[in-house]
């Protein structure tokens, strides 16, 4: 993976050669779609006798949590476990903050044996009976030395369709609503916001929407640890990629400027490649950012605001994760065959300042799938300690065949795991020491801890 320092040096070399503006070639000169590159990865997958997850030789998993189990706070484990982040608490413990993609109609769906829908003043929103909307997060504290669960409890409630999110450098999880519901017969608040859950929270947090991060159909976020700039994806067919340049590092409630990515010199550029190959695999384009003037709009029109100002289009932006001086994000149905893309963004050394105009950030189409058997509808993703990506597939067909796909730094795809259950995998994230990959089975919800010989592939 290229580091921020290496990127800066590379830009300086290009500038000396007078070619920084030549990263972007005219569309007419571009080639047809290429076949997706593959590699063997960790080797063939071995059928799981438990019927949950097939893994390569040497890898095993434990089930940490399952739908309906009694948690330490007296509630039951909610269903529809989606995005998740792993946050270090001390040398031996991590907090897994886990999203639950539940809607108002799922009010009573906290699991078998739940005595009654939850009523609490710490709910962001409730129905007309005072029952908390069931979306939100739960937290699992795990001892990384023993691999055992220490405790488990609800940490946010009253939201709608918490899909994915991202961890922050200051030890919290940003959980995103994939909803733009307005007040109605089932809820009293506007939705479509991001909420912050501290990793060390002992129970339900105060649900305060971060309105500077916009009101839209959120998917996921990542944060640059150097600048505190927040990058956000949007799950729409005509979605944008957003960033918030914050007024204050680590305090997102202090506000900032919300913006959308545009391709420099090509306003309203279409990265989706649905009709023709506008953006070839491995190509780089220089970027700029346009302001979103009304981030808290009630009309679900942020993507329209940005597009009219020249922002680029993406095909259902989903999981995003910060790597080494850069980040990656999935576009679930992007590409000529609509099987999915992975994008890569390298910030400017002057990201978020006026000087980025002269040394702009740049965007790459890292992977575009040409074969459903190789890569199909990438969703949540994470960056492994060895620099590989681990991507959760999210394709629902008559027979669900979702995988965890590995992607090497050279863009080669390999199968890492295959799910035997008729649902999706979500929320992949690594422990700080890189020994354990945590992942969710969406429904019925389970959280797994995968361990094995990660260093056998580098």
JOKA-V917437 format. One record per residue. N is the residue number from 1. RES is the residue in one small letter. PHI is phi in whole degrees, -180 to 180 (NA if undefined). OMEGA is omega in whole degrees, -180 to 180 (* if undefined). Layout:
# JOKA-V917437
N & RES & PHI & OMEGA
N & RES & PHI & OMEGA
This chain:
# JOKA-V917437
1 & x & NA & 179
2 & x & -80 & 179
3 & x & -89 & 178
4 & x & -59 & 180
5 & x & -64 & 180
6 & x & -63 & 179
7 & x & -62 & 180
8 & x & -62 & 178
9 & x & -63 & -179
10 & x & -63 & 178
11 & x & -63 & 178
12 & x & -62 & 178
13 & x & -64 & 179
14 & x & -63 & -180
15 & x & -62 & 179
16 & x & -63 & 180
17 & x & -86 & 179
18 & x & 73 & -176
19 & x & -124 & -179
20 & x & -62 & 179
21 & x & -82 & -177
22 & x & -99 & 179
23 & x & -68 & -173
24 & x & -109 & -180
25 & x & -93 & -180
26 & x & -63 & -177
27 & x & -53 & -178
28 & x & -65 & -178
29 & x & -90 & -172
30 & x & -87 & -175
31 & x & -85 & 174
32 & x & -73 & 180
33 & x & -56 & 180
34 & x & -98 & 174
35 & x & -67 & 180
36 & x & -69 & 179
37 & x & -74 & -179
38 & x & -131 & 173
39 & x & -149 & -174
40 & x & -83 & 179
41 & x & 64 & -178
42 & x & -89 & 179
43 & x & 104 & -176
44 & x & -64 & 179
45 & x & -87 & -178
46 & x & -106 & -179
47 & x & -57 & -179
48 & x & -87 & 180
49 & x & -63 & 179
50 & x & -84 & 176
51 & x & 71 & 179
52 & x & -116 & -171
53 & x & -144 & 176
54 & x & -88 & -176
55 & x & -133 & 175
56 & x & -69 & 179
57 & x & -56 & 178
58 & x & 94 & 180
59 & x & -99 & 178
60 & x & -136 & 176
61 & x & -137 & 171
62 & x & -121 & 175
63 & x & -92 & -179
64 & x & -89 & -171
65 & x & -157 & 180
66 & x & -138 & 179
67 & x & -50 & 175
68 & x & 91 & 179
69 & x & -67 & 178
70 & x & -74 & 179
71 & x & -95 & -176
72 & x & -67 & -180
73 & x & -92 & 179
74 & x & 91 & 175
75 & x & -88 & 178
76 & x & -102 & 179
77 & x & -62 & 179
78 & x & -70 & -180
79 & x & -92 & 175
80 & x & 57 & 179
81 & x & -76 & -175
82 & x & -119 & -177
83 & x & -58 & -177
84 & x & -156 & 177
85 & x & -128 & 180
86 & x & -110 & -175
87 & x & -124 & 179
88 & x & -70 & 176
89 & x & -101 & 175
90 & x & -159 & -176
91 & x & -68 & -175
92 & x & -122 & -173
93 & x & -131 & 173
94 & x & -126 & 172
95 & x & -107 & 171
96 & x & -98 & 177
97 & x & -95 & -166
98 & x & -119 & 178
99 & x & -79 & 172
100 & x & -130 & -172
101 & x & -87 & -176
102 & x & -107 & -177
103 & x & -112 & 180
104 & x & -53 & -179
105 & x & -68 & 179
106 & x & -97 & -173
107 & x & -51 & -176
108 & x & -91 & -171
109 & x & -94 & 175
110 & x & -97 & 176
111 & x & 121 & 180
112 & x & -59 & 175
113 & x & 89 & 177
114 & x & -61 & -173
115 & x & -63 & 179
116 & x & -169 & 176
117 & x & -56 & -174
118 & x & -72 & 173
119 & x & -122 & -177
120 & x & -155 & 176
121 & x & -69 & 179
122 & x & -92 & 174
123 & x & -81 & 176
124 & x & -64 & -178
125 & x & -148 & -180
126 & x & -137 & 175
127 & x & -86 & -175
128 & x & -71 & 176
129 & x & -98 & -178
130 & x & 80 & -180
131 & x & -90 & -177
132 & x & -62 & 170
133 & x & -61 & -167
134 & x & -84 & 177
135 & x & -67 & 180
136 & x & 147 & -178
137 & x & -136 & 167
138 & x & -123 & -178
139 & x & -122 & 175
140 & x & -115 & 174
141 & x & -95 & -176
142 & x & -121 & 171
143 & x & -85 & -176
144 & x & -74 & 178
145 & x & -76 & -179
146 & x & -96 & -176
147 & x & 78 & -175
148 & x & -100 & 174
149 & x & -74 & 180
150 & x & -95 & 179
151 & x & -162 & -174
152 & x & -156 & -175
153 & x & -165 & 173
154 & x & -70 & 179
155 & x & -125 & 173
156 & x & -155 & 178
157 & x & -145 & 177
158 & x & 94 & -180
159 & x & -106 & -176
160 & x & -126 & 171
161 & x & 50 & 175
162 & x & -73 & -170
163 & x & -89 & 177
164 & x & -132 & -177
165 & x & 174 & 179
166 & x & -179 & 178
167 & x & -84 & 178
168 & x & -111 & 176
169 & x & -67 & -178
170 & x & -100 & 168
171 & x & 88 & 178
172 & x & -136 & 177
173 & x & -116 & 175
174 & x & -96 & -176
175 & x & -105 & -169
176 & x & -111 & 173
177 & x & -87 & 172
178 & x & -95 & -175
179 & x & -163 & 171
180 & x & -127 & 180
181 & x & -61 & 173
182 & x & -101 & 176
183 & x & -54 & -176
184 & x & -155 & 179
185 & x & -70 & -178
186 & x & -105 & -179
187 & x & -156 & -175
188 & x & -115 & -175
189 & x & -113 & 166
190 & x & -75 & 178
191 & x & -123 & -176
192 & x & 115 & -173
193 & x & -119 & 172
194 & x & -109 & 178
195 & x & -123 & -178
196 & x & -110 & 179
197 & x & -123 & 179
198 & x & -65 & 179
199 & x & -62 & -178
200 & x & -95 & 176
201 & x & -62 & -177
202 & x & -92 & -179
203 & x & -172 & -178
204 & x & -65 & 177
205 & x & -89 & 173
206 & x & -70 & -174
207 & x & -85 & -177
208 & x & -115 & -179
209 & x & -66 & 178
210 & x & -92 & -171
211 & x & -71 & 177
212 & x & -65 & 179
213 & x & -84 & 171
214 & x & 89 & 174
215 & x & -112 & 178
216 & x & -160 & -178
217 & x & -79 & -174
218 & x & -64 & 171
219 & x & -123 & -172
220 & x & -147 & 179
221 & x & -141 & 166
222 & x & -144 & -175
223 & x & -126 & 173
224 & x & -72 & -177
225 & x & -66 & 180
226 & x & -79 & -173
227 & x & -104 & -173
228 & x & 78 & 177
229 & x & -67 & -179
230 & x & -105 & 178
231 & x & -111 & -172
232 & x & -134 & 175
233 & x & -105 & -175
234 & x & -134 & -177
235 & x & -91 & 174
236 & x & -142 & 177
237 & x & -68 & 178
238 & x & -119 & -173
239 & x & -79 & 175
240 & x & -117 & 168
241 & x & -107 & -175
242 & x & -112 & 168
243 & x & -143 & 170
244 & x & -112 & 171
245 & x & -89 & -169
246 & x & -77 & 174
247 & x & -73 & -175
248 & x & -144 & -179
249 & x & -59 & 174
250 & x & 81 & 179
251 & x & -127 & -174
252 & x & -74 & 176
253 & x & -71 & 176
254 & x & -78 & 174
255 & x & 85 & -177
256 & x & 159 & -179
257 & x & -105 & 174
258 & x & -86 & -177
259 & x & -139 & 177
260 & x & -126 & -177
261 & x & -75 & 173
262 & x & -128 & 176
263 & x & -85 & -174
264 & x & -64 & 179
265 & x & 86 & -178
266 & x & -135 & -179
267 & x & -60 & 179
268 & x & 60 & -179
269 & x & -67 & -178
270 & x & -110 & -179
271 & x & -83 & -168
272 & x & -71 & 179
273 & x & 61 & -177
274 & x & -70 & -176
275 & x & -93 & 178
276 & x & -153 & -174
277 & x & -80 & 178
278 & x & -66 & -176
279 & x & -131 & -178
280 & x & -75 & 176
281 & x & -60 & 179
282 & x & 79 & -179
283 & x & -75 & 178
284 & x & -114 & 173
285 & x & -131 & 174
286 & x & -76 & -173
287 & x & -124 & 168
288 & x & -142 & -175
289 & x & -129 & -180
290 & x & -110 & -176
291 & x & -74 & 167
292 & x & -97 & -170
293 & x & -80 & -177
294 & x & -132 & -173
295 & x & -68 & -179
296 & x & -105 & -179
297 & x & -62 & 177
298 & x & -82 & -169
299 & x & -103 & -179
300 & x & 53 & -174
301 & x & -126 & -179
302 & x & -62 & -180
303 & x & -66 & 177
304 & x & -73 & 175
305 & x & -57 & -177
306 & x & -66 & -179
307 & x & -63 & 179
308 & x & -64 & 177
309 & x & -90 & 175
310 & x & 107 & -178
311 & x & -66 & 180
312 & x & -83 & 179
313 & x & -96 & 176
314 & x & -131 & -177
315 & x & -95 & 177
316 & x & 54 & 176
317 & x & -62 & -177
318 & x & -127 & -173
319 & x & -59 & 177
320 & x & -140 & -178
321 & x & -149 & 178
322 & x & -78 & 178
323 & x & -109 & -180
324 & x & -104 & -180
325 & x & 73 & -179
326 & x & -163 & 174
327 & x & -138 & -180
328 & x & -121 & 173
329 & x & -148 & -180
330 & x & -92 & 168
331 & x & -117 & -162
332 & x & -58 & -179
333 & x & -117 & 176
334 & x & -77 & 177
335 & x & 103 & -178
336 & x & -59 & 179
337 & x & -99 & 178
338 & x & 56 & 180
339 & x & -103 & 175
340 & x & 124 & 177
341 & x & -132 & 168
342 & x & -124 & 179
343 & x & -104 & -179
344 & x & -135 & -180
345 & x & -124 & 176
346 & x & -113 & -177
347 & x & -66 & 171
348 & x & -66 & 171
349 & x & -59 & 180
350 & x & -116 & -175
351 & x & -50 & 176
352 & x & 82 & 179
353 & x & -122 & 179
354 & x & -59 & -177
355 & x & -70 & -180
356 & x & -67 & 178
357 & x & -61 & -177
358 & x & -86 & 175
359 & x & -130 & -171
360 & x & -73 & 167
361 & x & -67 & -178
362 & x & -142 & -175
363 & x & -118 & 177
364 & x & -127 & 165
365 & x & -81 & -172
366 & x & -80 & -180
367 & x & -143 & 169
368 & x & -134 & -175
369 & x & -77 & 174
370 & x & -116 & -175
371 & x & -150 & -179
372 & x & -63 & 179
373 & x & -78 & -180
374 & x & -99 & -177
375 & x & -160 & -172
376 & x & -142 & 176
377 & x & 61 & 175
378 & x & -66 & -175
379 & x & -129 & 176
380 & x & -63 & 176
381 & x & -150 & 176
382 & x & -143 & 177
383 & x & -102 & -180
384 & x & -76 & 179
385 & x & -57 & 179
386 & x & -86 & 178
387 & x & 90 & 176
388 & x & -76 & 170
389 & x & -94 & 168
390 & x & -117 & -172
391 & x & -118 & 177
392 & x & -89 & 176
393 & x & -82 & -174
394 & x & -143 & -180
395 & x & -114 & 178
396 & x & -107 & 179
397 & x & -130 & -179
398 & x & -57 & 174
399 & x & -121 & -177
400 & x & -75 & -178
401 & x & -138 & -177
402 & x & -88 & -178
403 & x & -124 & 155
404 & x & -94 & 180
405 & x & -107 & 171
406 & x & -92 & 175
407 & x & -134 & -179
408 & x & -77 & 176
409 & x & -60 & 177
410 & x & -92 & 178
411 & x & 82 & 178
412 & x & -90 & -174
413 & x & -101 & 176
414 & x & -146 & 176
415 & x & -80 & 175
416 & x & -103 & 180
417 & x & -153 & 177
418 & x & -129 & -179
419 & x & -87 & 180
420 & x & -91 & -178
421 & x & -86 & -177
422 & x & -80 & 179
423 & x & -157 & -179
424 & x & -119 & 169
425 & x & -98 & -176
426 & x & -154 & 170
427 & x & 71 & -179
428 & x & -60 & 178
429 & x & -159 & -178
430 & x & -99 & 171
431 & x & -67 & -178
432 & x & -57 & -180
433 & x & -86 & 177
434 & x & 77 & -176
435 & x & -84 & -171
436 & x & -132 & 172
437 & x & -103 & 175
438 & x & -96 & -180
439 & x & -154 & 179
440 & x & -103 & 162
441 & x & -93 & -166
442 & x & -62 & -176
443 & x & -158 & -8
444 & x & -59 & -170
445 & x & -63 & 170
446 & x & -142 & 172
447 & x & -119 & -175
448 & x & -112 & 173
449 & x & -118 & -177
450 & x & -105 & 179
451 & x & -130 & 180
452 & x & 168 & -175
453 & x & -80 & -177
454 & x & -58 & -174
455 & x & -77 & 179
456 & x & -73 & 177
457 & x & -132 & -177
458 & x & -133 & *
